[in-house]
Amino acid sequence: MSKFIPLSIPNFEGNEKKYVDEALEQGWVSTGGTYITKLEEEMAKFLHTDNVAACQSGTSALHLSLIEAGVKPGDAVIVPSLTFIAAVNPVKYQFATPIFMDCDDSFCMDPVKFRDFCNEKCEFNEHTLKYRGKVVKAVIVVHVFGNMADMVSIMETAKKYNLKVIEDATEALGTFYTEGILTGKYAGTIGDFGAYSFNGNKIITTGGGGAITANRIEVVDHLRYLSTQAKSDPHHYIHDEVGYNYRMTNLQAALGVAQMEKLPEFIRRKQENYDYYCKLFEGFELGKLSRFREGISSNKWFYSLEIDKGKISASMRRIVTELEERGVQTRAIWGLINEQEPYREEDAYKLQKAPYYADRILNLPSSTQITREEIKYVVEQIKDVLGGLAID
């Protein structure tokens, strides 16, 4: 097999080597250096927010958010069932209990079920929401594949019940509202906290790494403080709180500064490639390309094909394997988190669309450097494989 088209790989066509070399020459390679500050400043400018703290990963950003939100052992946090498990694991780090919520057709949290759960299944006394005796402190909202959750509705419910809103924008850097009361607001800057990831498959990467923002400058400053082992004195080992080794390194940040320079171009390519996929799949009877929410400009990080299971009975594993043999790397969407071994005993509320999509979604190659010829090849192979697996 000579042709191989990967699912999502990093793109280093800018100043990455130059900036990393400069960091090496300066000797600043660990959790200090000018590139960390530069990346934070560039992100804050891009997101139209006041303060951003660079950290070790998107997971660490979520964990710090939960700590700052006051989530303690025995509390509860409302989370999505259809997402990567890293969005939920930090709840367990705090010895709190996740409550799983369904998605809507954007793959993001269903705002109606979120509201109904708080209204019908919980008790609200003065400023505290409780579920089966546990205080519900926060909700984690994931903007899946570069889509945007219905933040207008979610924020209304959260405000009514005094819940902290943690936005997992790890897949949605650059997605923003174009209509309504949130026009111009970017994913991760609407709730109380916003978490970003720069993993190798994201729209920009620092190898590992992530970032966090919040709705107040001083909160981000405190998150940055916690991420550096809560050192209270710059010259002496004085620590007034429990801290974490969650700070980004200067080498990672050097990569990130170069990637931020290319981010608008990467988003443009993602959007154009999605449109081309849509054109090629138009009229295809065995599957349809998933759409993005109206009223937003999405970074279109990942593309998803919803397979018609009424016409295709083969497992997703078989479909992925056959495409891999043809040089096309695809991926099934995640297994539901509440069905994973560590979470099987936790409560889930009216899951309907999450299991439906978990059984039907195929993620397509979406790297920023994929060519139109390669996209055409991907679509041809998908159509051929699915056609060969169609029910007679």
C-alpha positions as CSV (number, residue, x, y, z in Angstrom):
1,M,0.0,0.0,0.0
2,S,1.7,3.2,-1.2
3,K,-1.0,5.8,-0.2
4,F,-1.7,6.6,3.5
5,I,-3.9,9.5,4.6
6,P,-3.7,10.1,8.3
7,L,-6.6,11.2,10.5
8,S,-5.2,14.3,12.0
9,I,-1.5,15.2,12.2
10,P,0.4,18.4,13.2
11,N,1.5,21.0,10.7
12,F,4.9,22.6,11.2
13,E,5.2,24.9,8.2
14,G,5.9,28.1,10.0
15,N,8.5,29.4,12.5
16,E,8.4,26.4,14.8
17,K,12.1,25.4,14.4
18,K,13.3,29.0,14.5
19,Y,11.6,29.7,17.8
20,V,12.5,26.3,19.4
21,D,16.1,26.9,18.5
22,E,16.0,30.3,20.0
23,A,14.6,28.9,23.3
24,L,17.4,26.3,23.3
25,E,20.0,29.0,22.7
26,Q,18.6,31.1,25.6
27,G,18.7,28.0,27.9
28,W,15.1,28.4,28.9
29,V,13.6,25.0,28.3
30,S,11.5,24.3,31.4
31,T,8.6,26.1,33.1
32,G,10.0,29.6,32.7
33,G,10.9,31.8,29.7
34,T,9.6,34.5,27.4
35,Y,7.8,32.2,25.0
36,I,5.4,31.2,27.7
37,T,4.4,34.8,28.3
38,K,4.3,35.5,24.6
39,L,1.9,32.5,24.0
40,E,-0.4,33.7,26.8
41,E,-0.5,37.2,25.4
42,E,-1.2,36.0,21.8
43,M,-3.9,33.7,22.9
44,A,-5.6,36.4,25.0
45,K,-5.5,38.7,22.0
46,F,-6.9,36.1,19.7
47,L,-9.7,35.1,22.0
48,H,-10.5,38.8,22.9
49,T,-10.1,38.0,26.6
50,D,-8.0,39.6,29.3
51,N,-5.8,36.8,30.7
52,V,-4.7,33.3,29.7
53,A,-2.5,30.9,31.6
54,A,-0.5,28.2,29.7
55,C,-0.4,24.8,31.3
56,Q,0.6,21.2,30.8
57,S,-2.5,19.9,29.0
58,G,-6.2,20.3,28.5
59,T,-6.8,17.8,31.2
60,S,-4.7,19.9,33.7
61,A,-6.7,23.0,32.7
62,L,-10.0,21.2,33.5
63,H,-8.6,20.0,36.8
64,L,-7.5,23.5,37.8
65,S,-10.9,24.8,36.8
66,L,-12.6,22.3,39.1
67,I,-10.3,23.2,42.0
68,E,-11.0,26.9,41.5
69,A,-14.7,26.2,41.2
70,G,-14.6,24.8,44.7
71,V,-15.5,21.2,43.8
72,K,-14.7,19.1,46.8
73,P,-14.9,15.4,47.7
74,G,-18.6,14.3,47.8
75,D,-19.8,17.0,45.4
76,A,-21.3,16.3,42.0
77,V,-20.5,17.7,38.6
78,I,-22.8,17.5,35.5
79,V,-20.8,16.1,32.5
80,P,-21.4,14.9,29.0
81,S,-21.6,11.2,28.2
82,L,-20.4,11.6,24.5
83,T,-16.9,13.0,24.7
84,F,-13.3,12.0,25.3
85,I,-12.9,10.5,28.8
86,A,-10.3,13.2,29.7
87,A,-13.1,15.7,30.1
88,V,-14.6,13.7,33.0
89,N,-11.6,12.1,34.7
90,P,-10.6,15.3,36.5
91,V,-14.0,15.1,38.4
92,K,-12.7,11.9,39.9
93,Y,-9.4,13.6,40.7
94,Q,-11.4,15.8,43.1
95,F,-13.2,12.7,44.5
96,A,-16.4,14.1,43.2
97,T,-19.3,12.3,41.3
98,P,-20.0,12.9,37.6
99,I,-23.7,12.9,36.5
100,F,-23.9,12.1,32.8
101,M,-26.0,14.1,30.4
102,D,-27.2,13.5,26.8
103,C,-26.1,15.3,23.7
104,D,-28.2,17.1,21.0
105,D,-27.5,16.9,17.3
106,S,-24.4,19.1,17.6
107,F,-22.9,16.2,19.7
108,C,-22.6,18.8,22.6
109,M,-24.6,18.7,25.8
110,D,-28.4,18.9,25.4
111,P,-29.4,22.2,27.0
112,V,-33.0,21.1,27.4
113,K,-32.2,17.9,29.3
114,F,-29.6,19.8,31.4
115,R,-32.4,22.2,32.4
116,D,-34.9,19.5,33.0
117,F,-32.5,17.5,35.1
118,C,-31.9,20.5,37.4
119,N,-35.7,21.3,37.5
120,E,-37.0,17.8,38.0
121,K,-34.4,15.6,39.6
122,C,-32.6,18.0,41.9
123,E,-33.5,20.1,44.9
124,F,-32.7,23.8,45.0
125,N,-32.5,25.5,48.4
126,E,-31.4,29.1,48.5
127,H,-28.1,29.0,46.6
128,T,-27.4,25.3,46.5
129,L,-28.5,22.6,44.0
130,K,-28.5,19.1,45.4
131,Y,-28.9,15.7,43.7
132,R,-29.4,12.7,46.0
133,G,-27.9,14.6,48.9
134,K,-24.8,15.7,46.9
135,V,-24.1,19.4,46.2
136,V,-23.9,20.0,42.4
137,K,-21.2,22.5,42.0
138,A,-20.5,22.8,38.3
139,V,-21.2,21.7,34.8
140,I,-18.5,20.7,32.2
141,V,-19.6,21.6,28.7
142,V,-17.6,20.2,25.8
143,H,-17.6,21.9,22.4
144,V,-17.3,18.7,20.4
145,F,-15.2,18.6,17.1
146,G,-15.2,22.4,16.8
147,N,-18.9,22.8,17.2
148,M,-20.4,25.1,19.8
149,A,-22.8,24.0,22.5
150,D,-26.0,26.1,23.0
151,M,-24.3,28.4,25.5
152,V,-27.2,30.8,25.7
153,S,-29.5,28.2,27.2
154,I,-26.8,26.5,29.3
155,M,-25.7,29.7,30.9
156,E,-29.3,30.6,31.7
157,T,-29.8,27.3,33.6
158,A,-26.4,27.5,35.3
159,K,-27.1,31.0,36.5
160,K,-30.5,30.0,37.8
161,Y,-29.0,27.2,39.9
162,N,-25.7,28.8,40.9
163,L,-23.5,26.4,38.9
164,K,-20.0,27.1,37.7
165,V,-19.7,26.6,34.0
166,I,-16.4,25.0,32.8
167,E,-16.1,25.1,29.0
168,D,-14.0,22.3,27.5
169,A,-12.9,24.1,24.3
170,T,-10.0,21.7,23.7
171,E,-11.4,21.0,20.2
172,A,-12.8,24.4,19.5
173,L,-10.0,27.0,19.5
174,G,-11.2,29.7,17.1
175,T,-14.9,28.8,17.1
176,F,-17.1,31.8,17.9
177,Y,-20.7,33.1,17.8
178,T,-21.8,35.2,14.8
179,E,-25.4,35.8,15.8
180,G,-27.4,36.5,18.9
181,I,-26.5,38.0,22.3
182,L,-23.2,36.1,22.3
183,T,-22.0,37.5,19.0
184,G,-18.2,37.7,18.9
185,K,-17.7,35.5,21.9
186,Y,-15.3,32.6,21.5
187,A,-15.6,29.1,22.8
188,G,-14.0,29.0,26.2
189,T,-14.7,32.6,27.0
190,I,-18.4,32.5,27.9
191,G,-18.5,30.4,31.1
192,D,-16.6,30.8,34.3
193,F,-13.6,28.8,32.9
194,G,-12.3,27.8,29.5
195,A,-9.9,24.9,28.9
196,Y,-7.8,24.5,25.7
197,S,-5.6,21.6,24.4
198,F,-2.5,21.6,22.2
199,N,-2.2,17.9,21.8
200,G,-0.6,16.6,18.6
201,N,-4.0,16.1,16.8
202,K,-5.5,19.5,17.7
203,I,-5.8,22.5,15.3
204,I,-2.5,23.8,16.7
205,T,-0.1,21.9,18.9
206,T,2.7,22.3,21.4
207,G,3.3,18.6,21.4
208,G,1.5,18.4,24.7
209,G,0.3,21.4,26.5
210,G,-2.9,23.4,27.1
211,A,-4.2,26.7,28.4
212,I,-6.9,28.0,30.7
213,T,-8.9,31.2,30.9
214,A,-11.6,32.5,33.3
215,N,-14.1,35.4,33.5
216,R,-11.9,37.4,35.9
217,I,-8.2,38.4,35.5
218,E,-7.4,37.6,39.1
219,V,-8.8,34.1,38.8
220,V,-6.5,33.3,35.9
221,D,-3.6,34.7,38.0
222,H,-4.5,32.3,40.8
223,L,-4.8,29.4,38.3
224,R,-1.3,30.2,37.0
225,Y,-0.1,30.3,40.6
226,L,-1.6,26.9,41.3
227,S,0.0,25.5,38.2
228,T,3.5,26.4,39.4
229,Q,3.4,24.5,42.7
230,A,1.7,27.5,44.4
231,K,5.0,29.2,45.1
232,S,4.2,32.4,47.0
233,D,7.7,33.8,47.0
234,P,9.8,34.1,43.8
235,H,13.1,33.5,45.6
236,H,12.3,31.3,48.6
237,Y,10.3,28.0,48.9
238,I,7.2,29.4,50.5
239,H,3.9,27.7,49.6
240,D,0.6,28.8,51.0
241,E,-1.6,26.3,49.1
242,V,-1.3,22.9,47.6
243,G,0.1,23.4,44.1
244,Y,0.5,21.3,41.0
245,N,3.2,20.7,38.4
246,Y,0.9,21.9,35.7
247,R,2.9,24.7,34.0
248,M,3.8,24.6,30.3
249,T,7.4,24.5,29.3
250,N,9.2,27.2,27.4
251,L,10.0,24.8,24.6
252,Q,6.4,23.9,24.2
253,A,5.4,27.5,24.2
254,A,8.0,28.3,21.5
255,L,6.1,25.8,19.3
256,G,2.8,27.4,20.3
257,V,3.8,30.9,19.4
258,A,4.7,29.7,15.9
259,Q,1.4,27.8,15.7
260,M,-0.6,30.8,16.8
261,E,0.8,32.7,13.8
262,K,-0.7,30.1,11.5
263,L,-4.0,29.5,13.3
264,P,-6.2,31.8,11.1
265,E,-4.8,30.0,8.0
266,F,-5.3,26.6,9.6
267,I,-9.0,27.5,10.3
268,R,-9.5,28.7,6.8
269,R,-8.2,25.4,5.4
270,K,-10.3,23.4,7.8
271,Q,-13.4,25.3,6.7
272,E,-12.6,25.0,2.9
273,N,-11.8,21.2,3.2
274,Y,-15.1,20.6,5.1
275,D,-17.0,22.4,2.3
276,Y,-15.3,20.1,-0.3
277,Y,-16.2,17.0,1.7
278,C,-19.8,18.2,1.7
279,K,-19.8,18.7,-2.0
280,L,-18.3,15.2,-2.6
281,F,-20.8,13.5,-0.2
282,E,-23.8,15.3,-1.6
283,G,-26.5,12.8,-2.5
284,F,-24.7,9.9,-0.9
285,E,-27.4,7.5,0.4
286,L,-25.4,5.5,2.9
287,G,-24.3,8.4,5.1
288,K,-24.3,12.1,5.5
289,L,-21.8,14.7,6.7
290,S,-22.6,16.1,10.2
291,R,-23.4,19.8,10.2
292,F,-22.3,22.6,12.5
293,R,-24.6,24.8,14.6
294,E,-26.2,27.7,12.9
295,G,-25.1,31.1,14.1
296,I,-21.4,30.2,14.7
297,S,-18.2,30.3,12.8
298,S,-16.6,26.9,13.6
299,N,-12.9,26.0,13.3
300,K,-14.3,22.8,11.9
301,W,-11.5,20.8,13.6
302,F,-13.0,17.4,12.9
303,Y,-15.4,16.1,10.2
304,S,-17.9,13.4,10.9
305,L,-19.9,11.1,8.7
306,E,-23.2,9.8,10.1
307,I,-23.6,6.3,8.7
308,D,-27.1,5.1,7.9
309,K,-27.3,2.0,10.1
310,G,-30.6,1.0,8.4
311,K,-28.6,0.3,5.3
312,I,-25.2,-0.7,6.8
313,S,-25.2,-3.5,9.4
314,A,-21.4,-3.8,9.7
315,S,-19.6,-2.8,12.9
316,M,-17.7,0.5,13.0
317,R,-14.6,-1.6,13.8
318,R,-15.0,-3.4,10.5
319,I,-15.5,-0.2,8.6
320,V,-12.5,1.5,10.1
321,T,-10.3,-1.6,9.5
322,E,-11.3,-1.9,5.8
323,L,-10.6,1.8,5.2
324,E,-7.2,1.4,7.0
325,E,-6.3,-1.4,4.6
326,R,-7.0,1.1,1.7
327,G,-4.7,3.7,3.2
328,V,-7.4,5.9,4.8
329,Q,-7.2,6.4,8.6
330,T,-10.6,7.0,10.2
331,R,-11.9,6.7,13.7
332,A,-15.1,5.8,15.4
333,I,-16.5,8.4,17.8
334,W,-15.8,7.7,21.5
335,G,-17.5,5.0,23.5
336,L,-19.9,6.5,26.0
337,I,-18.1,7.3,29.2
338,N,-20.8,6.1,31.5
339,E,-20.4,2.7,29.9
340,Q,-16.6,2.6,30.7
341,E,-15.4,0.5,33.6
342,P,-14.6,3.4,36.0
343,Y,-18.0,5.0,35.5
344,R,-20.6,2.2,35.2
345,E,-22.1,2.9,38.6
346,E,-22.7,6.6,38.0
347,D,-26.0,8.1,37.1
348,A,-27.0,9.1,33.6
349,Y,-30.0,11.1,32.6
350,K,-32.2,10.2,29.6
351,L,-29.5,9.2,27.2
352,Q,-30.9,8.8,23.7
353,K,-29.0,10.7,21.1
354,A,-25.6,9.9,22.7
355,P,-25.9,6.2,22.2
356,Y,-27.4,6.8,18.8
357,Y,-24.4,8.8,17.5
358,A,-21.9,6.6,19.3
359,D,-23.0,3.8,17.0
360,R,-23.0,5.8,13.8
361,I,-20.2,8.4,13.6
362,L,-17.1,8.0,11.6
363,N,-14.4,10.7,11.8
364,L,-12.6,11.5,8.5
365,P,-9.1,12.6,7.7
366,S,-9.0,16.3,8.6
367,S,-5.3,17.5,8.7
368,T,-4.7,21.0,7.6
369,Q,-2.2,19.8,5.0
370,I,-4.6,17.3,3.3
371,T,-4.9,18.0,-0.4
372,R,-8.1,18.0,-2.5
373,E,-6.8,14.9,-4.4
374,E,-6.5,13.1,-1.0
375,I,-9.9,14.2,0.1
376,K,-11.3,12.9,-3.2
377,Y,-9.6,9.6,-2.6
378,V,-10.9,9.4,1.0
379,V,-14.5,9.9,-0.2
380,E,-14.1,7.4,-3.1
381,Q,-12.8,4.7,-0.7
382,I,-15.5,5.4,1.9
383,K,-18.2,5.1,-0.7
384,D,-16.8,1.9,-2.1
385,V,-16.3,0.3,1.4
386,L,-19.8,1.2,2.5
387,G,-21.3,0.2,-0.8
388,G,-19.7,-3.2,-0.4
389,L,-21.2,-3.5,3.1
390,A,-24.7,-2.3,2.3
391,I,-27.6,-4.5,3.2
392,D,-29.1,-6.1,0.0
